[in-house]
């Protein structure tokens, strides 16, 4: 099992009001330059929020939600300091209640 860290907010806030695309593009460029494997993902309507241990977190976050998930806790801490109005946390996966840490409930259009 692996520990995943996340920043969680409403899709409107994280994808429309904040310049996240620019931040993630710069981070991706930096990783490629350093020949480092990508360790972060954007997940719309993350399925991990449906697990029983995440009920309180889900209740606090406006829906539809989006999560930036990473295996790098420093990146999530940096995002929290930069973004302010987000929830952060961590979970272990794969597990019985969270079989796929990057699963989404969003329908693909």
Residue, then its C-alpha position, 0 to 999 in steps of 0.5 A: x500500500x502507498x500513501x497518497x496526499x491530496x488537495x481538494x476543492x470545488x472544480x470551479x475554484x481549482x480549475x477556473x478561479x486559480x491558474x492551476x493549469x499554469x502551475x501544473x504545466x510548469x511542474x511537469x516541465x521541471x520534472x521532465x528537465x530533472x528526468x523525474x517521474x510524474x507523481x501528481x494527478x488531477x482527478x475530477x470527482x475523485x472516487x476516494x471521497x466515497x469511502x466511509x473514512x472520507x465522509x467528513x472530508x466530502x461533506x466539507x468540500x463543495x461539489x463537484x470536487x476536484x483533487x490534486x493527488x500526489x505521492x509527494x507530501x511536500x508538493x501538496x504542502x506547497x499547494x496548500x500554502x499557495x491556494x489557501x481555500x482548499x482541504x488537504x489530507x492523505x489516504x492509503x491505497x489500494x485498500x478495500x475501501x479505496x481500490x484505485x487512488x486515481x479513480x474518478x466518478x466523472x463521466x467521460x464526455 
